[in-house]
Amino acid sequence: EVEKEEQKEYLDIIVKEANRVNKIIQELLHFTKPKSSKPSSVNLNKLLDELVHLEQASEGAEEVRFLRHYDPSLPSVKADESQLKQVFLNLIKNAREAVHEKGTIELSTRLVTGYQLKVEEGKVARMIQIDIHDDGCGMSEETLSNLFAPFYTTKKAGTGLGLAISHRIITEHQGFIQVQSQQDKGTTFSVFLRAIS
């Protein structure tokens, strides 16, 4: 309804900024008051495949190579599937941004013997390791030390809540995340989750 071109430009900026603020508030609300969890049996290989297909179809991903190394005998995990999708989509998107429009992202799954989780007296649960590796720009020591801190970000349009929320979700699923990164050599996020025995 606005006729003046200059006013249209200002209104466009206002709408974009209002949407950006709304996104930050939604993420903040999710961080402080998480949704109730609905655990079910989740096939991680299938979940990762769905997310890779989704990311491959996104703009600018045409020349990014996705390599998948899945353990075909991988047991399922008991988890909230939508929450795990949020975590792994965030990690895959971060990897794609790190390699820009060209590069390689490797996803692998395996059952590990080095980590076991005590679940009851005398009983332990096996752990599954999911690695997401990119050959992108890597991270500085400062970035690594602040990685899961809320509101810390190196992105121009980032909120600094994506990894903080991901970390909380994995912790609530009795798992943990490890990160290895070298500048100009790439980054590997390793997520460890409890396998269904």
HELIX and SHEET records of a PDB file:
HELIX    1   1 GLU A    5  THR A   32  1                                  28    
HELIX    2   2 LEU A   44  GLN A   56  1                                  13    
HELIX    3   3 GLU A   81  VAL A   99  1                                  19    
HELIX    4   4 GLU A  141  SER A  145  1                                   5    
HELIX    5   5 GLY A  162  GLU A  172  1                                  11    
SHEET    1   A 2 SER A  40  VAL A  42  0                                        
SHEET    2   A 2 VAL A  77  ALA A  79 -1                                        
SHEET    1   B 5 VAL A  64  HIS A  69  0                                        
SHEET    2   B 5 GLY A 103  GLU A 120  1                                        
SHEET    3   B 5 LYS A 123  ASP A 134 -1                                        
SHEET    4   B 5 GLY A 186  ARG A 194 -1                                        
SHEET    5   B 5 PHE A 176  GLN A 182 -1                                        
END                                                                             
